[in-house]
């Protein structure tokens, strides 16, 4: 087996790595929370814009070729 000093050193290294991983996980969780809030806000904005959009049959979106040039 490992000498006591080597085992202690290895255990300390693992504890340090675990601590860094916990910090990274916390940071990633905060990013996910922030992004979810942004997604929720964007979804609300899209819904608000959809409600403002005219009905499909009353002059909604048109194709670029729908309008003829004035000389036709």
MOKAMO-V544905 format. One record per run of one state. SS is the DSSP state (a for helix, b for strand, c for the rest). FROM is the first residue (numbers start at 0). TO is the last residue. If there is no record, write none. Layout:
ss=SS from=FROM to=TO
ss=SS from=FROM to=TO
This chain:
ss=c from=0 to=2
ss=a from=3 to=51
ss=c from=52 to=62
ss=a from=63 to=65
ss=c from=66 to=71
